[in-house]
Structures are given as structure tokens and as C-alpha cells.
């Protein structure tokens, strides 16, 4: 599963510790974290969100 989600072992352990071992919840959390990271990256470029 870790490879499919493209996350490290440490990230998987951190997420499981945070929300539990439900596959659906883990996938959802990975998506949310990737979106948050994308938003932070785009905001660092001086662009402001509408």
C-alpha cells in the first residue's frame, strides 16, 4: 500500500498512529496532506489564493 500511495514508511506509520489503520481513512489523509502541501508550495511563490 505504501508504494501505491507514494509515501515513506515513516509517513505511513505517522498517519496510522494519527488516524488508525482503516485503508479508506489512510488514503483520504494522504490526499489531504498532499493537497495541503501543494497549497503551501503555490503560496510560497508569491501568489495569493482567491
PDB file of N, H, CA, C and O in Angstrom:
ATOM      1  N   UNK A   1       0.826  -1.184   0.000  1.00  0.00           N
ATOM      2  CA  UNK A   1       0.000   0.000   0.000  1.00  0.00           C
ATOM      3  C   UNK A   1       0.874   1.252   0.000  1.00  0.00           C
ATOM      4  O   UNK A   1       0.541   2.230  -0.669  1.00  0.00           O
ATOM      5  N   UNK A   2       1.959   1.239   0.722  1.00  0.00           N
ATOM      6  H   UNK A   2       2.229   0.444   1.266  1.00  0.00           H
ATOM      7  CA  UNK A   2       2.820   2.412   0.821  1.00  0.00           C
ATOM      8  C   UNK A   2       3.315   2.836  -0.546  1.00  0.00           C
ATOM      9  O   UNK A   2       3.349   4.027  -0.853  1.00  0.00           O
ATOM     10  N   UNK A   3       3.696   1.885  -1.360  1.00  0.00           N
ATOM     11  H   UNK A   3       3.669   0.917  -1.111  1.00  0.00           H
ATOM     12  CA  UNK A   3       4.183   2.210  -2.708  1.00  0.00           C
ATOM     13  C   UNK A   3       3.078   2.821  -3.557  1.00  0.00           C
ATOM     14  O   UNK A   3       3.312   3.781  -4.291  1.00  0.00           O
ATOM     15  N   UNK A   4       1.878   2.268  -3.458  1.00  0.00           N
ATOM     16  H   UNK A   4       1.688   1.488  -2.861  1.00  0.00           H
ATOM     17  CA  UNK A   4       0.758   2.779  -4.248  1.00  0.00           C
ATOM     18  C   UNK A   4       0.428   4.212  -3.863  1.00  0.00           C
ATOM     19  O   UNK A   4       0.083   5.026  -4.720  1.00  0.00           O
ATOM     20  N   UNK A   5       0.533   4.520  -2.583  1.00  0.00           N
ATOM     21  H   UNK A   5       0.813   3.858  -1.887  1.00  0.00           H
ATOM     22  CA  UNK A   5       0.251   5.872  -2.106  1.00  0.00           C
ATOM     23  C   UNK A   5       1.431   6.819  -2.300  1.00  0.00           C
ATOM     24  O   UNK A   5       1.296   8.036  -2.171  1.00  0.00           O
ATOM     25  N   UNK A   6       2.600   6.234  -2.616  1.00  0.00           N
ATOM     26  H   UNK A   6       2.710   5.246  -2.721  1.00  0.00           H
ATOM     27  CA  UNK A   6       3.827   7.005  -2.835  1.00  0.00           C
ATOM     28  C   UNK A   6       4.203   7.831  -1.604  1.00  0.00           C
ATOM     29  O   UNK A   6       4.447   9.035  -1.675  1.00  0.00           O
ATOM     30  N   UNK A   7       4.237   7.111  -0.457  1.00  0.00           N
ATOM     31  H   UNK A   7       4.039   6.133  -0.400  1.00  0.00           H
ATOM     32  CA  UNK A   7       4.647   7.739   0.798  1.00  0.00           C
ATOM     33  C   UNK A   7       5.728   6.885   1.434  1.00  0.00           C
ATOM     34  O   UNK A   7       5.877   5.709   1.104  1.00  0.00           O
ATOM     35  N   UNK A   8       6.478   7.479   2.343  1.00  0.00           N
ATOM     36  H   UNK A   8       6.357   8.435   2.612  1.00  0.00           H
ATOM     37  CA  UNK A   8       7.553   6.759   3.020  1.00  0.00           C
ATOM     38  C   UNK A   8       6.991   5.882   4.140  1.00  0.00           C
ATOM     39  O   UNK A   8       5.840   6.026   4.554  1.00  0.00           O
ATOM     40  N   UNK A   9       7.835   4.973   4.614  1.00  0.00           N
ATOM     41  H   UNK A   9       8.770   4.856   4.278  1.00  0.00           H
ATOM     42  CA  UNK A   9       7.452   4.147   5.763  1.00  0.00           C
ATOM     43  C   UNK A   9       7.119   5.031   6.960  1.00  0.00           C
ATOM     44  O   UNK A   9       6.140   4.792   7.667  1.00  0.00           O
ATOM     45  N   UNK A  10       7.938   6.048   7.178  1.00  0.00           N
ATOM     46  H   UNK A  10       8.733   6.242   6.603  1.00  0.00           H
ATOM     47  CA  UNK A  10       7.727   6.938   8.318  1.00  0.00           C
ATOM     48  C   UNK A  10       6.395   7.672   8.206  1.00  0.00           C
ATOM     49  O   UNK A  10       5.690   7.830   9.203  1.00  0.00           O
ATOM     50  N   UNK A  11       6.043   8.124   6.996  1.00  0.00           N
ATOM     51  H   UNK A  11       6.616   7.995   6.187  1.00  0.00           H
ATOM     52  CA  UNK A  11       4.761   8.809   6.803  1.00  0.00           C
ATOM     53  C   UNK A  11       3.592   7.863   7.061  1.00  0.00           C
ATOM     54  O   UNK A  11       2.603   8.248   7.684  1.00  0.00           O
ATOM     55  N   UNK A  12       3.707   6.630   6.582  1.00  0.00           N
ATOM     56  H   UNK A  12       4.511   6.317   6.076  1.00  0.00           H
ATOM     57  CA  UNK A  12       2.635   5.658   6.814  1.00  0.00           C
ATOM     58  C   UNK A  12       2.462   5.397   8.308  1.00  0.00           C
ATOM     59  O   UNK A  12       1.336   5.368   8.806  1.00  0.00           O
ATOM     60  N   UNK A  13       3.543   5.211   9.008  1.00  0.00           N
ATOM     61  H   UNK A  13       4.457   5.235   8.603  1.00  0.00           H
ATOM     62  CA  UNK A  13       3.469   4.973  10.457  1.00  0.00           C
ATOM     63  C   UNK A  13       2.846   6.171  11.162  1.00  0.00           C
ATOM     64  O   UNK A  13       2.003   6.005  12.043  1.00  0.00           O
ATOM     65  N   UNK A  14       3.257   7.375  10.777  1.00  0.00           N
ATOM     66  H   UNK A  14       3.942   7.509  10.061  1.00  0.00           H
ATOM     67  CA  UNK A  14       2.729   8.589  11.388  1.00  0.00           C
ATOM     68  C   UNK A  14       1.221   8.710  11.155  1.00  0.00           C
ATOM     69  O   UNK A  14       0.474   9.068  12.066  1.00  0.00           O
ATOM     70  N   UNK A  15       0.783   8.411   9.938  1.00  0.00           N
ATOM     71  H   UNK A  15       1.390   8.120   9.199  1.00  0.00           H
ATOM     72  CA  UNK A  15      -0.638   8.517   9.616  1.00  0.00           C
ATOM     73  C   UNK A  15      -1.447   7.463  10.357  1.00  0.00           C
ATOM     74  O   UNK A  15      -2.518   7.761  10.885  1.00  0.00           O
ATOM     75  N   UNK A  16      -0.945   6.233  10.401  1.00  0.00           N
ATOM     76  H   UNK A  16      -0.075   5.991   9.972  1.00  0.00           H
ATOM     77  CA  UNK A  16      -1.648   5.164  11.123  1.00  0.00           C
ATOM     78  C   UNK A  16      -1.744   5.507  12.608  1.00  0.00           C
ATOM     79  O   UNK A  16      -2.784   5.285  13.229  1.00  0.00           O
ATOM     80  N   UNK A  17      -0.673   6.042  13.176  1.00  0.00           N
ATOM     81  H   UNK A  17       0.172   6.222  12.672  1.00  0.00           H
ATOM     82  CA  UNK A  17      -0.713   6.448  14.580  1.00  0.00           C
ATOM     83  C   UNK A  17      -1.731   7.560  14.803  1.00  0.00           C
ATOM     84  O   UNK A  17      -2.365   7.631  15.856  1.00  0.00           O
ATOM     85  N   UNK A  18      -1.882   8.419  13.811  1.00  0.00           N
ATOM     86  H   UNK A  18      -1.368   8.361  12.956  1.00  0.00           H
ATOM     87  CA  UNK A  18      -2.776   9.580  13.929  1.00  0.00           C
ATOM     88  C   UNK A  18      -4.245   9.190  13.781  1.00  0.00           C
ATOM     89  O   UNK A  18      -5.082   9.629  14.570  1.00  0.00           O
ATOM     90  N   UNK A  19      -4.571   8.356  12.763  1.00  0.00           N
ATOM     91  H   UNK A  19      -3.891   8.000  12.122  1.00  0.00           H
ATOM     92  CA  UNK A  19      -5.982   8.119  12.455  1.00  0.00           C
ATOM     93  C   UNK A  19      -6.427   6.670  12.516  1.00  0.00           C
ATOM     94  O   UNK A  19      -7.624   6.397  12.427  1.00  0.00           O
ATOM     95  N   UNK A  20      -5.505   5.736  12.665  1.00  0.00           N
ATOM     96  H   UNK A  20      -4.533   5.957  12.737  1.00  0.00           H
ATOM     97  CA  UNK A  20      -5.870   4.326  12.718  1.00  0.00           C
ATOM     98  C   UNK A  20      -5.492   3.602  11.451  1.00  0.00           C
ATOM     99  O   UNK A  20      -4.808   4.158  10.592  1.00  0.00           O
ATOM    100  N   UNK A  21      -5.940   2.344  11.324  1.00  0.00           N
ATOM    101  H   UNK A  21      -6.496   1.892  12.021  1.00  0.00           H
ATOM    102  CA  UNK A  21      -5.484   1.519  10.210  1.00  0.00           C
ATOM    103  C   UNK A  21      -6.544   1.260   9.147  1.00  0.00           C
ATOM    104  O   UNK A  21      -6.422   0.297   8.390  1.00  0.00           O
ATOM    105  N   UNK A  22      -7.566   2.079   9.070  1.00  0.00           N
ATOM    106  H   UNK A  22      -7.665   2.862   9.685  1.00  0.00           H
ATOM    107  CA  UNK A  22      -8.570   1.963   8.025  1.00  0.00           C
ATOM    108  C   UNK A  22      -7.965   2.410   6.693  1.00  0.00           C
ATOM    109  O   UNK A  22      -7.481   3.535   6.572  1.00  0.00           O
ATOM    110  N   UNK A  23      -7.995   1.524   5.697  1.00  0.00           N
ATOM    111  H   UNK A  23      -8.388   0.610   5.795  1.00  0.00           H
ATOM    112  CA  UNK A  23      -7.413   1.849   4.396  1.00  0.00           C
ATOM    113  C   UNK A  23      -8.041   3.102   3.792  1.00  0.00           C
ATOM    114  O   UNK A  23      -7.342   3.954   3.243  1.00  0.00           O
ATOM    115  N   UNK A  24      -9.335   3.204   3.896  1.00  0.00           N
ATOM    116  H   UNK A  24      -9.903   2.512   4.342  1.00  0.00           H
ATOM    117  CA  UNK A  24     -10.035   4.363   3.352  1.00  0.00           C
ATOM    118  C   UNK A  24      -9.583   5.645   4.039  1.00  0.00           C
ATOM    119  O   UNK A  24      -9.328   6.650   3.377  1.00  0.00           O
ATOM    120  N   UNK A  25      -9.486   5.611   5.335  1.00  0.00           N
ATOM    121  H   UNK A  25      -9.693   4.794   5.873  1.00  0.00           H
ATOM    122  CA  UNK A  25      -9.067   6.801   6.083  1.00  0.00           C
ATOM    123  C   UNK A  25      -7.618   7.179   5.794  1.00  0.00           C
ATOM    124  O   UNK A  25      -7.284   8.362   5.730  1.00  0.00           O
ATOM    125  N   UNK A  26      -6.762   6.181   5.621  1.00  0.00           N
ATOM    126  H   UNK A  26      -7.033   5.220   5.674  1.00  0.00           H
ATOM    127  CA  UNK A  26      -5.355   6.451   5.299  1.00  0.00           C
ATOM    128  C   UNK A  26      -5.257   7.106   3.927  1.00  0.00           C
ATOM    129  O   UNK A  26      -4.538   8.091   3.762  1.00  0.00           O
ATOM    130  N   UNK A  27      -5.976   6.565   2.934  1.00  0.00           N
ATOM    131  H   UNK A  27      -6.560   5.764   3.067  1.00  0.00           H
ATOM    132  CA  UNK A  27      -5.959   7.154   1.593  1.00  0.00           C
ATOM    133  C   UNK A  27      -6.465   8.598   1.625  1.00  0.00           C
ATOM    134  O   UNK A  27      -5.896   9.477   0.977  1.00  0.00           O
ATOM    135  N   UNK A  28      -7.522   8.830   2.375  1.00  0.00           N
ATOM    136  H   UNK A  28      -7.984   8.116   2.902  1.00  0.00           H
ATOM    137  CA  UNK A  28      -8.096  10.167   2.493  1.00  0.00           C
ATOM    138  C   UNK A  28      -7.095  11.131   3.134  1.00  0.00           C
ATOM    139  O   UNK A  28      -6.939  12.259   2.666  1.00  0.00           O
ATOM    140  N   UNK A  29      -6.432  10.704   4.177  1.00  0.00           N
ATOM    141  H   UNK A  29      -6.559   9.788   4.557  1.00  0.00           H
ATOM    142  CA  UNK A  29      -5.448  11.546   4.865  1.00  0.00           C
ATOM    143  C   UNK A  29      -4.265  11.873   3.960  1.00  0.00           C
ATOM    144  O   UNK A  29      -3.781  13.005   3.959  1.00  0.00           O
ATOM    145  N   UNK A  30      -3.798  10.895   3.193  1.00  0.00           N
ATOM    146  H   UNK A  30      -4.191   9.975   3.194  1.00  0.00           H
ATOM    147  CA  UNK A  30      -2.689  11.132   2.265  1.00  0.00           C
ATOM    148  C   UNK A  30      -3.100  12.181   1.237  1.00  0.00           C
ATOM    149  O   UNK A  30      -2.324  13.089   0.936  1.00  0.00           O
ATOM    150  N   UNK A  31      -4.300  12.066   0.702  1.00  0.00           N
ATOM    151  H   UNK A  31      -4.929  11.329   0.947  1.00  0.00           H
ATOM    152  CA  UNK A  31      -4.787  13.050  -0.271  1.00  0.00           C
ATOM    153  C   UNK A  31      -4.865  14.441   0.349  1.00  0.00           C
ATOM    154  O   UNK A  31      -4.459  15.421  -0.275  1.00  0.00           O
ATOM    155  N   UNK A  32      -5.380  14.534   1.562  1.00  0.00           N
ATOM    156  H   UNK A  32      -5.710  13.738   2.069  1.00  0.00           H
ATOM    157  CA  UNK A  32      -5.493  15.831   2.231  1.00  0.00           C
ATOM    158  C   UNK A  32      -4.119  16.453   2.477  1.00  0.00           C
ATOM    159  O   UNK A  32      -3.930  17.654   2.287  1.00  0.00           O
ATOM    160  N   UNK A  33      -3.168  15.627   2.900  1.00  0.00           N
ATOM    161  H   UNK A  33      -3.321  14.651   3.054  1.00  0.00           H
ATOM    162  CA  UNK A  33      -1.823  16.152   3.159  1.00  0.00           C
ATOM    163  C   UNK A  33      -1.137  16.598   1.874  1.00  0.00           C
ATOM    164  O   UNK A  33      -0.427  17.603   1.868  1.00  0.00           O
ATOM    165  N   UNK A  34      -1.345  15.858   0.787  1.00  0.00           N
ATOM    166  H   UNK A  34      -1.922  15.042   0.792  1.00  0.00           H
ATOM    167  CA  UNK A  34      -0.751  16.258  -0.489  1.00  0.00           C
ATOM    168  C   UNK A  34      -1.369  17.559  -0.985  1.00  0.00           C
ATOM    169  O   UNK A  34      -0.658  18.407  -1.525  1.00  0.00           O
ATOM    170  N   UNK A  35      -2.679  17.737  -0.813  1.00  0.00           N
ATOM    171  H   UNK A  35      -3.256  17.048  -0.374  1.00  0.00           H
ATOM    172  CA  UNK A  35      -3.329  18.990  -1.197  1.00  0.00           C
ATOM    173  C   UNK A  35      -2.800  20.151  -0.374  1.00  0.00           C
ATOM    174  O   UNK A  35      -2.533  21.224  -0.915  1.00  0.00           O
ATOM    175  N   UNK A  36      -2.648  19.951   0.919  1.00  0.00           N
ATOM    176  H   UNK A  36      -2.865  19.079   1.358  1.00  0.00           H
ATOM    177  CA  UNK A  36      -2.135  20.997   1.791  1.00  0.00           C
ATOM    178  C   UNK A  36      -0.711  21.374   1.396  1.00  0.00           C
ATOM    179  O   UNK A  36      -0.358  22.553   1.399  1.00  0.00           O
ATOM    180  N   UNK A  37       0.097  20.393   1.061  1.00  0.00           N
ATOM    181  H   UNK A  37      -0.190  19.435   1.058  1.00  0.00           H
ATOM    182  CA  UNK A  37       1.470  20.650   0.640  1.00  0.00           C
ATOM    183  C   UNK A  37       1.492  21.424  -0.678  1.00  0.00           C
ATOM    184  O   UNK A  37       2.295  22.342  -0.844  1.00  0.00           O
ATOM    185  N   UNK A  38       0.618  21.059  -1.611  1.00  0.00           N
ATOM    186  H   UNK A  38      -0.034  20.314  -1.476  1.00  0.00           H
ATOM    187  CA  UNK A  38       0.529  21.777  -2.881  1.00  0.00           C
ATOM    188  C   UNK A  38       0.127  23.233  -2.663  1.00  0.00           C
ATOM    189  O   UNK A  38       0.665  24.132  -3.310  1.00  0.00           O
ATOM    190  N   UNK A  39      -0.813  23.463  -1.759  1.00  0.00           N
ATOM    191  H   UNK A  39      -1.250  22.733  -1.234  1.00  0.00           H
ATOM    192  CA  UNK A  39      -1.252  24.832  -1.465  1.00  0.00           C
ATOM    193  C   UNK A  39      -0.122  25.643  -0.843  1.00  0.00           C
ATOM    194  O   UNK A  39       0.065  26.809  -1.188  1.00  0.00           O
ATOM    195  N   UNK A  40       0.626  25.043   0.065  1.00  0.00           N
ATOM    196  H   UNK A  40       0.474  24.095   0.346  1.00  0.00           H
ATOM    197  CA  UNK A  40       1.745  25.744   0.692  1.00  0.00           C
ATOM    198  C   UNK A  40       2.806  26.093  -0.343  1.00  0.00           C
ATOM    199  O   UNK A  40       3.372  27.185  -0.317  1.00  0.00           O
ATOM    200  N   UNK A  41       3.070  25.168  -1.246  1.00  0.00           N
ATOM    201  H   UNK A  41       2.610  24.280  -1.267  1.00  0.00           H
ATOM    202  CA  UNK A  41       4.067  25.382  -2.280  1.00  0.00           C
ATOM    203  C   UNK A  41       3.647  26.508  -3.218  1.00  0.00           C
ATOM    204  O   UNK A  41       4.462  27.358  -3.575  1.00  0.00           O
ATOM    205  N   UNK A  42       2.394  26.514  -3.613  1.00  0.00           N
ATOM    206  H   UNK A  42       1.731  25.823  -3.323  1.00  0.00           H
ATOM    207  CA  UNK A  42       1.917  27.535  -4.541  1.00  0.00           C
ATOM    208  C   UNK A  42       1.863  28.910  -3.865  1.00  0.00           C
ATOM    209  O   UNK A  42       2.079  29.927  -4.524  1.00  0.00           O
ATOM    210  N   UNK A  43       1.583  28.951  -2.587  1.00  0.00           N
ATOM    211  H   UNK A  43       1.407  28.125  -2.052  1.00  0.00           H
ATOM    212  CA  UNK A  43       1.528  30.221  -1.867  1.00  0.00           C
ATOM    213  C   UNK A  43       2.915  30.804  -1.615  1.00  0.00           C
ATOM    214  O   UNK A  43       3.047  32.016  -1.446  1.00  0.00           O
ATOM    215  N   UNK A  44       3.933  29.981  -1.588  1.00  0.00           N
ATOM    216  H   UNK A  44       3.825  28.996  -1.726  1.00  0.00           H
ATOM    217  CA  UNK A  44       5.292  30.469  -1.389  1.00  0.00           C
ATOM    218  C   UNK A  44       5.797  31.242  -2.595  1.00  0.00           C
ATOM    219  O   UNK A  44       6.725  32.042  -2.477  1.00  0.00           O
ATOM    220  N   UNK A  45       5.201  31.013  -3.742  1.00  0.00           N
ATOM    221  H   UNK A  45       4.447  30.363  -3.838  1.00  0.00           H
ATOM    222  CA  UNK A  45       5.616  31.679  -4.957  1.00  0.00           C
ATOM    223  C   UNK A  45       5.130  33.112  -5.055  1.00  0.00           C
ATOM    224  O   UNK A  45       5.334  33.756  -6.084  1.00  0.00           O
ATOM    225  N   UNK A  46       4.500  33.623  -4.025  1.00  0.00           N
ATOM    226  H   UNK A  46       4.335  33.099  -3.189  1.00  0.00           H
ATOM    227  CA  UNK A  46       4.022  34.996  -4.034  1.00  0.00           C
ATOM    228  C   UNK A  46       2.606  35.125  -4.566  1.00  0.00           C
ATOM    229  O   UNK A  46       2.059  36.226  -4.625  1.00  0.00           O
ATOM    230  N   UNK A  47       2.017  34.011  -4.951  1.00  0.00           N
ATOM    231  H   UNK A  47       2.462  33.117  -4.903  1.00  0.00           H
ATOM    232  CA  UNK A  47       0.657  34.053  -5.445  1.00  0.00           C
ATOM    233  C   UNK A  47      -0.293  33.998  -4.267  1.00  0.00           C
ATOM    234  O   UNK A  47      -0.027  33.330  -3.268  1.00  0.00           O
ATOM    235  N   UNK A  48      -1.395  34.701  -4.393  1.00  0.00           N
ATOM    236  H   UNK A  48      -1.611  35.244  -5.205  1.00  0.00           H
ATOM    237  CA  UNK A  48      -2.389  34.664  -3.321  1.00  0.00           C
ATOM    238  C   UNK A  48      -3.583  33.887  -3.781  1.00  0.00           C
ATOM    239  O   UNK A  48      -3.967  33.960  -4.948  1.00  0.00           O
ATOM    240  N   UNK A  49      -4.171  33.150  -2.891  1.00  0.00           N
ATOM    241  H   UNK A  49      -3.859  33.090  -1.942  1.00  0.00           H
ATOM    242  CA  UNK A  49      -5.361  32.370  -3.219  1.00  0.00           C
ATOM    243  C   UNK A  49      -6.561  33.303  -3.284  1.00  0.00           C
ATOM    244  O   UNK A  49      -6.659  34.237  -2.487  1.00  0.00           O
ATOM    245  N   UNK A  50      -7.471  33.068  -4.217  1.00  0.00           N
ATOM    246  H   UNK A  50      -7.391  32.310  -4.864  1.00  0.00           H
ATOM    247  CA  UNK A  50      -8.666  33.933  -4.319  1.00  0.00           C
ATOM    248  C   UNK A  50      -9.589  33.764  -3.151  1.00  0.00           C
ATOM    249  O   UNK A  50     -10.631  34.416  -3.087  1.00  0.00           O
TER     250      UNK A  50
END
